[in-house]
Amino acid sequence: MQSDCLFCKISQGQTDTEMLYENDTLVVFRDIHPAAPIHLLIVPKKHIRSVNDLTDADQPILSEMIMVAKEMAVAQGVEKSGYRIFINVERGGGQVIFHLHLHLIAGWHKTG
């Protein structure tokens, strides 16, 4: 854990952030500045600064992030209408919090 990292604090339960999902590896919560009606962040508990800092040992975390995003799309009712998942990398790629995280955005045309 990085002591000055907001997402480390959130993932360790040091804030009052509402978790939509949590296991030993990841947490999922709503983005405080949503870019869509549904905007979730899938965040590993392990501090990984960005995609550029991933190692071969982190491959299971990335895979789990994608699978949890799929589960969260179902939980949010957007698996059929569609959703977008993406990772911003470094400041020039739009990364603002320097702790790896996957965005799930959806909800413009929610069905079901």
Number of C-alpha atoms within 10 A of each C-alpha: 13 13 8 8 14 15 25 21 16 19 23 13 13 11 12 7 14 12 13 14 13 16 9 8 14 18 24 27 18 17 16 10 7 11 13 13 12 18 20 26 23 27 26 25 22 19 17 20 17 17 16 10 11 14 9 6 7 12 11 10 17 17 11 15 23 16 12 18 22 17 14 19 24 12 11 14 16 21 17 12 14 15 19 11 17 12 17 18 19 16 10 8 9 10 15 11 16 18 22 26 27 19 21 25 22 23 17 13 11 16 11 7
